[in-house]
Amino acid sequence: MLHYDLTGRVVAITGATGGLGSALARELSARGARLALLDLDEAAISRLAQGFGGEQQAKGWRVDVRSYEHLQAAMGAAAAHFGRIDVVIANAGIDEVSPMATMNPDAFERVIDINLSGVWRTLKAGLPHVARQRGYLMAISSMAAFVHSPLQAHYTASKAGVWAMCDSVRLEVKHLGVGVGSVHPTFFRTPLMEQIHADAAGVKLWGGNKGGLWRMISRDEVVDGVIRGIERRSDMVVLPAQNTLIAKAPGLFRKMAERLGFKSADIVEAIALAERELTLT
């Protein structure tokens, strides 16, 4: 089985000061990776970076994933500082529990902008650097990509979109030697989950995540799964593993359709044609 050694690799993480982001940073550092920590909270990102043994091991940049220019500048600065970027993890995300009937349209658009468009911006900004290393792009999605809860149209749409986007981008960058993976954990303890548990509607929907289908798993289990996914350059990481059938059922025939419908040479030529059209407009 492929083992993508993290020792000496440079990993850029958005949402780095969040519950999952900071836990991933600690485990990646323990495995010898160097860290480009990207987050909106400048003070928090500075404190986090200081805990990893100096700027050659970890450095933070303030980034708003709603701005491609922010991400592009930060990725460029990180690549200049460390000399490379091998892995990008698009981890920034938000949620709220709200039905369509009463949800403010601005709130819906904010979730989509951060959770979906923000992932696209992150992967796009990181791709030129990762392509030079024939590295790996990873997006943190959710089991919500496949199991669509009420009062969560904004969140489930964004996470399903991330899953679909990763599948499409994977085909586009395969010839560059770049891998693309999406991560689909069930509920686990984060500040985001604490907000949901403070919301009466969220508690009602998922029963406080105390058992059954909505049982929470540990954050360590998620971190271990993400790291394993990077080391294997996995297309999809499902956590816990027993949810794999649920996750893979919607895309049961996707691989077959890709093999039959999209030849690698045709994809490369189509990209070249699209780029040519862009230069002519």
C-alpha positions as CSV (number, residue, x, y, z in Angstrom):
1,M,0.0,0.0,0.0
2,L,1.2,3.5,-0.9
3,H,2.8,5.4,2.0
4,Y,3.2,9.1,1.5
5,D,5.8,10.0,4.2
6,L,5.0,13.3,6.0
7,T,8.5,13.9,7.3
8,G,9.7,17.2,5.9
9,R,6.5,17.9,4.0
10,V,4.9,21.3,4.2
11,V,1.2,21.2,4.9
12,A,-1.0,24.2,4.6
13,I,-4.2,24.1,6.7
14,T,-7.2,26.6,6.6
15,G,-9.3,26.9,9.8
16,A,-6.1,26.0,11.6
17,T,-7.1,27.3,15.0
18,G,-10.4,25.3,15.2
19,G,-10.9,22.1,17.1
20,L,-10.0,19.8,14.2
21,G,-7.5,22.2,12.6
22,S,-5.4,22.6,15.7
23,A,-5.5,18.9,16.5
24,L,-4.4,18.0,13.0
25,A,-1.6,20.5,13.3
26,R,-0.3,18.9,16.4
27,E,-0.4,15.4,14.9
28,L,1.2,16.5,11.6
29,S,4.0,18.2,13.5
30,A,4.5,15.1,15.6
31,R,5.0,13.2,12.3
32,G,7.7,15.6,11.1
33,A,5.6,17.9,8.9
34,R,6.1,21.7,8.7
35,L,3.0,23.8,9.0
36,A,1.6,26.8,7.2
37,L,-1.3,27.7,9.5
38,L,-4.1,29.8,7.9
39,D,-6.9,31.3,9.8
40,L,-9.1,34.4,10.2
41,D,-8.1,34.9,13.8
42,E,-4.6,36.5,13.7
43,A,-3.9,36.4,17.4
44,A,-5.0,32.7,17.7
45,I,-2.9,31.7,14.7
46,S,0.1,33.4,16.1
47,R,-0.3,31.6,19.5
48,L,-0.8,28.3,17.7
49,A,2.3,28.7,15.5
50,Q,4.5,29.5,18.5
51,G,3.9,26.1,20.0
52,F,5.7,24.2,17.3
53,G,9.4,25.1,17.8
54,G,10.0,28.2,15.7
55,E,9.1,29.6,12.3
56,Q,10.9,26.9,10.3
57,Q,8.5,24.4,11.8
58,A,5.3,26.4,11.8
59,K,4.2,29.9,10.7
60,G,0.8,31.5,10.6
61,W,-0.9,33.8,8.1
62,R,-4.2,35.6,8.5
63,V,-6.6,34.4,5.8
64,D,-10.2,34.9,4.9
65,V,-11.3,32.0,2.7
66,R,-14.0,34.2,1.3
67,S,-11.2,36.0,-0.6
68,Y,-9.2,34.2,-3.3
69,E,-6.6,37.1,-3.2
70,H,-6.1,36.4,0.5
71,L,-5.5,32.7,-0.1
72,Q,-3.3,33.2,-3.1
73,A,-1.1,35.7,-1.2
74,A,-0.9,33.4,1.8
75,M,-0.1,30.3,-0.2
76,G,2.6,32.3,-2.1
77,A,4.1,33.6,1.2
78,A,4.1,30.1,2.7
79,A,5.7,28.6,-0.3
80,A,8.4,31.3,-0.2
81,H,9.0,30.9,3.5
82,F,9.2,27.0,3.5
83,G,10.5,26.6,-0.1
84,R,7.5,24.4,-1.0
85,I,3.9,23.3,-0.2
86,D,3.2,19.6,-0.5
87,V,-0.3,19.2,1.0
88,V,-3.2,21.6,1.3
89,I,-6.1,20.8,3.7
90,A,-9.2,22.9,3.2
91,N,-10.7,22.7,6.7
92,A,-12.5,26.0,7.3
93,G,-16.2,25.6,7.8
94,I,-19.3,26.9,9.6
95,D,-22.9,25.8,10.3
96,E,-26.1,26.8,12.0
97,V,-29.4,25.0,12.5
98,S,-32.2,26.8,10.6
99,P,-35.2,25.9,8.4
100,M,-35.4,27.4,4.9
101,A,-38.7,29.1,5.8
102,T,-37.1,31.4,8.3
103,M,-33.4,31.4,7.4
104,N,-31.9,34.7,6.4
105,P,-30.7,34.4,2.7
106,D,-27.5,36.2,3.7
107,A,-26.8,33.4,6.3
108,F,-27.4,30.7,3.7
109,E,-25.0,32.4,1.3
110,R,-22.4,32.8,4.0
111,V,-22.4,29.0,4.7
112,I,-22.1,28.2,1.0
113,D,-19.4,30.9,0.5
114,I,-17.2,29.5,3.3
115,N,-17.9,25.8,3.2
116,L,-18.0,25.3,-0.6
117,S,-16.6,28.3,-2.4
118,G,-14.0,28.7,0.3
119,V,-12.8,25.1,-0.3
120,W,-12.6,25.8,-4.1
121,R,-10.6,29.0,-3.5
122,T,-8.3,27.1,-1.1
123,L,-7.6,24.3,-3.5
124,K,-7.2,26.6,-6.5
125,A,-4.7,28.8,-4.6
126,G,-2.7,25.8,-3.4
127,L,-2.7,23.8,-6.7
128,P,0.2,25.5,-8.4
129,H,2.5,24.9,-5.4
130,V,1.2,21.4,-4.8
131,A,1.6,20.5,-8.5
132,R,5.3,21.3,-8.3
133,Q,5.6,18.6,-5.6
134,R,3.2,16.2,-7.2
135,G,1.5,16.5,-3.8
136,Y,-2.0,16.1,-2.4
137,L,-5.2,18.3,-1.9
138,M,-7.6,17.4,0.8
139,A,-11.0,18.9,1.7
140,I,-12.9,18.3,4.9
141,S,-16.5,17.4,4.0
142,S,-18.9,15.5,6.2
143,M,-21.2,12.5,6.3
144,A,-23.8,15.3,5.7
145,A,-22.7,15.0,2.1
146,F,-24.7,11.8,2.0
147,V,-27.2,12.0,4.9
148,H,-29.3,15.1,4.5
149,S,-30.8,16.4,7.7
150,P,-33.7,18.8,7.9
151,L,-32.9,22.4,9.0
152,Q,-29.5,21.9,7.3
153,A,-30.1,22.6,3.6
154,H,-27.3,25.1,3.6
155,Y,-24.8,22.7,5.3
156,T,-25.7,19.5,3.5
157,A,-25.6,21.3,0.1
158,S,-22.2,22.7,0.9
159,K,-20.7,19.4,2.0
160,A,-22.2,17.4,-0.9
161,G,-20.8,20.1,-3.2
162,V,-17.3,19.6,-1.7
163,W,-17.5,15.9,-2.3
164,A,-18.6,16.4,-5.9
165,M,-16.0,19.1,-6.5
166,C,-13.2,16.9,-5.2
167,D,-14.3,14.1,-7.6
168,S,-14.2,16.5,-10.6
169,V,-10.9,18.2,-9.6
170,R,-9.3,14.8,-9.1
171,L,-9.8,14.0,-12.8
172,E,-8.4,17.4,-13.8
173,V,-5.2,17.1,-11.9
174,K,-4.4,13.4,-12.1
175,H,-2.0,14.0,-15.1
176,L,-0.1,16.4,-12.9
177,G,0.6,13.7,-10.3
178,V,-1.6,15.5,-7.8
179,G,-4.0,13.5,-5.5
180,V,-7.3,14.8,-4.3
181,G,-9.3,13.5,-1.3
182,S,-12.5,14.4,0.6
183,V,-13.0,13.5,4.3
184,H,-16.4,12.5,5.6
185,P,-16.6,12.3,9.4
186,T,-19.8,11.8,11.4
187,F,-20.3,14.0,14.5
188,F,-17.3,14.7,16.7
189,R,-16.6,17.2,19.5
190,T,-15.6,20.6,18.3
191,P,-16.6,24.2,19.1
192,L,-19.1,23.9,16.2
193,M,-20.7,20.9,17.9
194,E,-20.8,22.9,21.2
195,Q,-22.8,25.6,19.4
196,I,-25.2,22.9,18.1
197,H,-25.7,21.4,21.5
198,A,-26.5,24.9,22.9
199,D,-29.3,25.1,20.3
200,A,-32.6,23.5,21.3
201,A,-33.4,22.7,17.6
202,G,-30.0,20.9,17.2
203,V,-30.5,18.9,20.3
204,K,-34.0,17.9,19.2
205,L,-32.8,16.8,15.7
206,W,-29.9,14.7,16.8
207,G,-30.8,13.7,20.3
208,G,-27.7,15.4,21.8
209,N,-25.6,12.9,19.7
210,K,-25.7,10.5,22.6
211,G,-26.3,7.3,20.6
212,G,-27.7,5.5,17.6
213,L,-27.2,6.9,14.1
214,W,-26.0,10.3,15.5
215,R,-23.5,9.0,18.0
216,M,-20.4,11.2,18.2
217,I,-16.9,9.7,17.7
218,S,-13.7,11.0,19.3
219,R,-11.7,13.8,17.7
220,D,-8.6,11.5,17.9
221,E,-10.4,9.0,15.7
222,V,-11.0,11.8,13.1
223,V,-7.4,13.0,13.3
224,D,-6.1,9.5,12.9
225,G,-8.3,9.0,9.9
226,V,-7.3,12.2,8.2
227,I,-3.6,11.5,8.7
228,R,-4.0,8.0,7.3
229,G,-5.9,9.5,4.4
230,I,-3.0,11.8,3.6
231,E,-0.4,9.0,4.0
232,R,-2.4,6.9,1.5
233,R,-3.4,9.8,-0.7
234,S,-6.9,8.5,-0.4
235,D,-9.8,9.6,-2.7
236,M,-12.2,9.4,0.2
237,V,-11.9,9.0,4.0
238,V,-15.1,7.9,5.9
239,L,-15.2,8.1,9.7
240,P,-16.1,5.8,11.3
241,A,-15.3,3.2,8.8
242,Q,-18.6,1.4,9.3
243,N,-20.3,4.3,7.5
244,T,-18.4,3.5,4.3
245,L,-21.3,1.7,2.6
246,I,-23.6,4.7,3.2
247,A,-21.0,7.1,1.9
248,K,-20.1,5.1,-1.2
249,A,-23.6,4.1,-2.3
250,P,-24.4,7.4,-4.0
251,G,-21.3,7.1,-6.1
252,L,-21.5,3.4,-6.7
253,F,-21.2,3.7,-10.5
254,R,-19.2,6.9,-10.6
255,K,-15.8,5.1,-11.2
256,M,-17.2,3.1,-14.0
257,A,-18.7,6.2,-15.6
258,E,-15.4,8.0,-15.3
259,R,-13.5,5.1,-16.9
260,L,-16.0,4.8,-19.7
261,G,-16.7,8.4,-20.3
262,F,-13.5,10.4,-19.7
263,K,-10.2,9.4,-21.3
264,S,-7.1,11.0,-19.7
265,A,-5.9,12.4,-23.0
266,D,-9.3,13.9,-23.7
267,I,-9.3,15.6,-20.2
268,V,-5.8,17.1,-20.8
269,E,-6.9,18.3,-24.3
270,A,-10.1,19.8,-23.0
271,I,-8.2,21.7,-20.3
272,A,-5.8,23.1,-23.0
273,L,-8.8,24.1,-25.2
274,A,-10.5,25.8,-22.2
275,E,-7.3,27.7,-21.4
276,R,-6.9,28.7,-25.1
277,E,-10.5,30.1,-25.1
278,L,-9.8,32.1,-22.0
279,T,-6.7,33.8,-23.6
280,L,-8.9,34.7,-26.6
281,T,-11.6,36.4,-24.5
